[in-house]
Amino acid sequence: MILTPKLTSLADVPYRSTLTALSGKVLCLHLTGEIVVNEVNFVRKCIATDTSQYDLWGKLICSNFKISFITDDPMPLQKFHYRNLLLGEHDVPLTCIEQIVTVNDHKRKQKVLGPNQKLKFNPTELIIYCKDFRIVRFRFDESGPESAKKVCLAIAHYSQPTDLQLLFAFEYVGKKYHNSASKVNGVSSGGGGVWSGAGSGSSQRTPLFETYSDWDREIKRTGASGWRVCSINEGYMISTCLPEYFVVPSSLADQDLKIFSPSFVGRRMPFWCWSHSNGSALVRMALIKDVLQQRKIDQRICNAITKSHPQRSDVYKSDLDKTLPNIQEIQAAFVKLKQLCVNEPFEETEEKWLSSLESTRWLEYVRAFLQHSAELVYILDSQRLSVVLQEEEGRDLSCLVASLVQVMMDPHFRTITGFQSLIQKEWVMVGYQFLDRCNHLKRSEKESPLFLLFLDTTWQLLEQYPAAFEFSETYLAVLCDSTRISLFGTFLFNSPHQRVKQSTEFAISKNIQLGDEKGLKFPSVWDWALQFTAKDRTLFHNPFYIGRSTPCVQNGSRKSFKRTKKSYSSTLRGMPSCLKNGIISDQELLPRRNSLILKLKTEPLQHTDSQNSGVDQYFKEWFSKPVNLHGIILPRLSGTHIKLWKLCYFRWVPEAQINLGGSIMAFHKLSLLADEVDMLGRMLRQHRSDPLEACYAELDQSRMYFRATGPHDTLGTPEFLSSSFPFSPVGNLCRRSILGTPLSKFLSGAKIWLSTETLANED
Amino acid sequence: MASASTSKCNSYALENESIKMVSQDGLSQDLSESVPQLPGEILITDKEVIYICPFNGPIKGRVYITNYRLYLRSLETDLRNLRFALKQEGHSRRDMFEILTRYAFPLAHSLPLFAFLNEEKFNVDGWTIYNPVEEYRRQGLPNHHWRITFINKCYELCDTYPAVLVVPYRTSDDDLRRVATFRSRNRIPVLSWIHPENKMVIMRCSQPLVGMSGKRNKDDEKYLDVIRETNRQISKLTIYDARPSVNAVANKATGGGYESDDAYHNAELSFLDIHNIHVMRESLKKVKDIVYPNIEESHWLSSLESTHWLEHIKLVLTGAIQVADKVSSGKSSVLVHCSDGWDRTAQLTSLAMLMLDSFYRSIEGFEILVQKEWISFGHKFASRIGHGDKNHADADRSPIFLQFIDCVWQMSKQFPTAFEFNECFLITILDHLYSCRFGTFLFNCESARERQKLTERTVSVWSLINSNKDKFKNPFYTKEINRVLYPVASMRHLELWVNYYIRWNPRIKQQQPNPVEQRYMELLALRDDYIKRLEELHLANSAKLSDPPASPSSPSQVMPHMQTHF
């Protein structure tokens, strides 16, 4: 039994070629540099709390990368073969562990295991709370008490390293360099960018914004004038939390910037993010801490930004610290959300579900960020003002707001490559503190799920405009999971400088010759082939997406989406003809001036000050027109529109799974059709070029996970589909019997559940 | 939106209203041209007004009252109809004209409902959709254990039941009459649905007349045992009393009650805790309060929770899941009742049947389900809706059927490919539940409809729907046989049906059409285009090569053909 039937070649995966046979039945794959620290046999993985009938027997292994559970029964529980190449079905990466609880039910003792702690009892049970909302529970009734204790302590020790360099990625990269000493790069994340390879046929390079040229290209792509790439931070000489290259107003000379820099928090000078085709720019800036200089510098900066605007428009400043929830509040909301989704017994939370969800404030914050970003879209697009996002350090809330504004405004960032480049540009390179915010080193006071919040807000837009995004919600969820795998340099550091500094130190200590390189090259998360097979990666593609070149038929005639670079301005909103249907056409025929929405001057709920009414008017006007999926998209913000991202938060909860249900059913159906259309399109092209020599090679390529086997596919729906797909809660802890009739979901049954909070205080 | 197609006209109709034709002829020619009218619809009066729109403030316009609808035309520059005006549930009509009251509540003024005046013609007759004998035959009935009886042919046994009933083969008509004496309003246990393989059945009835003294009836007890015995292997018949147990006990005071363990040894009774019509009515009123005219935004979720509407939906769905599960797993046949067996019972049997039998998930199947479990079995539509009746505080009114449709919508959300019909189908049904344009939902029971010769004098709503089926089709529908559909009846998945309850609020307006459906339709068109062009190219090539291949006759045959030839 080989766990990776879809694996085409081992070169795809960063595995050592030695596959270790375990239990005589199952092969356990180990990564380069991965070492088994401890293991224990005859362990029971609990599946339901009220019965042991479904429990799995196997071996629990702790390595320096993950916890593995190798079942005695080689049959996987998952009925489908979607899996992470780095992880087995029951594995948990160490960086995904949130809390480790050991229990001895005979002695009625339980303890939350911190690093380097002693355990005075032999655990009968181990509960792992994961950052991705999974809960895994093991019982040691039949295993040796000493070895059980050892494995628990090993997990506690290795999942809570005291130093960054103890994270597995360092070990992995170090070994890679040793193994391939002759090569310049151990792994495939060359400085020039990463081929995302999210799906076959459409691989594009993801710019990492590590180089001068990436920034320069972005300036040109947006058509910005009055902005230049600045190199004063080469070698991180000015600021250790800014990238080496960033974009500034052309009118600011390097010398000026050098003089101003000490006045900013973290020496973070203002830097450009994006420009609208109307010339308005989006700029991020830290606070000026030097009170005496404050006004003067501020003035200089604003003047420079104004000069960079073709209309010399004023600058609109948005103080994010004053208008949005702070990172602590966001973290608190997330903790409550997690508590609600995971820790509480399913049935007991049912009655008060809605109000409990509301009281977590998570959705309120989701909405606040969407709303604020949408208002900035108004400023940039309609007011034609440049916007400066101001935040104390300028490396938290502004990452989220800057990204969200760009997702709404620029269709490029709604493609896979564009979205990845956005994360590089607004998060990774400009010093979002992934190490602290993801809490890889378990120093919880700095933890905050801002990046997840960004993915959640993006999901809200995807949910509202399913045809506007090239990627699927699976992609977003997998991206979130990838922040919790300690292998990718992308989400490991607080800044690019930290990567260089730490890895150079590490290289020296390990005798690795770096040559000209600035630090070790870690694998990039955008190299998706490290985690998923080409087939599995097709699930990242959203079959509903209407790409720019996607042809489309209406009334028998074929039309292509064509747009010039500037057409994404809402003022030039062009309606692709194929999006029109009867109703919208009716509206289109009506003169705009007479539209209902425009007349709403007597709006009872209207804000009185002119700024707000302008926003309202802008939104109303925008919503009254048909959506141009290749232009600006704005979120609907009413309470009925902001939803909980169920795939992300419920996917591990067996009780919440809808078998053969959920939006995946429509996704599946549409994928089959899209695949068939692709196939027909290819046949048509081949037929045209040379009907006699048309080859079949191209026919095997598909963007779709679900493939059509022929026209009008009638093979039926795969029975493994569920609202959790492609994730599977099967094998995860359930507060009820999971198998059997749906009745068991609602009726009787005792529950024993330990909440993290009560445990935290016990010893 | 300014479409005057017949299918949209319902939207202008007033809630709970229908209007009579009067001989007075007050319509001028030009006006009748500008206001959309149905055949048989006549303008009664019109007047310039200022409409206080709850969303947009005052709007100058002209209001037209016909015998079918109240219609407001804005006089401000455009031809847009402000049709959201008066459609909201329970909207206060205090500033309406007296004439409106007359035509809005024709029954209170001895005027006929508009359905009797409607002269619309459709190319399909919706009245023929449901034939009980045919439907039972589809289920494989009669068989060795079950027979079709015409004992109620003239509605003598039970005046609120249909004429055709299915009962155990072993029970004689005389036995049935004796059982009827012990069941509230003579609504005896009869078969609603039989499982095609394990032969477990869903039975429906009203509560037994146990009373305070705990009366027993040997015939009723024996009858239930006969039902149980149609399946040899089961030891107990499951009885689901839809009510909360307290309510069931309280019903004893008025002569009702439930099947006690002592009297019914071979039955197992459970209560499903679904509340009565009054609770549901009040709950929906609260929903209205939080969405109209303004949506309660600051605490939307807790406001929604405080209406308990979704909680009631959850209980109804949970009950139906239990019925479906018992039957589908072959554990037991099920008898469902509440007090009278025409509200909660209809919800439970019809939802369970929808879960169990994929036939009912087709457009025609669903129409049959509604005709059968709701209309023919005497859900009191006239009383629950109050068609043409002015007494809107009537305690008999309750949105029970709406709640059922909401449950169906919840299921269709969870299983987007399982239903042939779309959301528009459900909304159209609900619009005509209130519009009185069609006869389908008029009157309380089959016997009354027969007396009124409803099928001759009115048009069925299914005529409208079936003559334009494409509009009501779900493009993602994947026909499945024998799949039991278990929705997850959890608050985590239940949602407020925004497109129905808040559809008149311009702020909530959803993307129309649904972008996902639209994308699918586009791809379908593209596929057909490609197939056509491939076919053409193929024909051209084969002509060139003078190699005559069999030319494909339909798109579905093209592909395999081409794969071998290209």
Interface residues (C-beta under 8 A of the other chain):
Chain A: F346 E350 E351 K352 W353 L354 S355 L357 E358 S359 L363 Q464 Y465 P466 A467 F544 I546 P551 C552 V553 Q554 G556 R558 C578 L579 N581 G582 I583 I584 D586 Q587 L590 P591 N594 S595 L596 I597 K599 L600 T602 E603 P604 L605 F623 V627 S638 G639 T640 L644 K646 F650 E655 A656 Q657 I658 N659 L660 G661 G662 S663 M665 A666 H668 K669 L670 L673 A674 E676 V677 L680 G681 M683 L684 Q686 H687 R688 P691 A694 G710 P711 H712 G716 T717 S723 T741 P742 L743 K745 F746
Chain B: M1 A2 S3 P54 F55 N56 G57 P58 E76 T77 D78 L79 R80 N294 I295 E296 E297 H299 W300 L301 S302 L304 E305 L310 E311 K314 T318 I321 Q322 D325 S329 Q414 F415 P416 T417 A418 F476 T478 E480 R483 Y486 P487 V488 A489 S490 M491 R492 H493 L496 V498 I502 P506 R507 I508 K509 Q511 Q512 P513 P515 V516 Q518 R519 Y520 E522 L523 L524 A525 L526 R527 D528 D529 Y530 I531 R533 L534 L537 H538 N541 P555 S556 V558 M559 P560 M562 F566
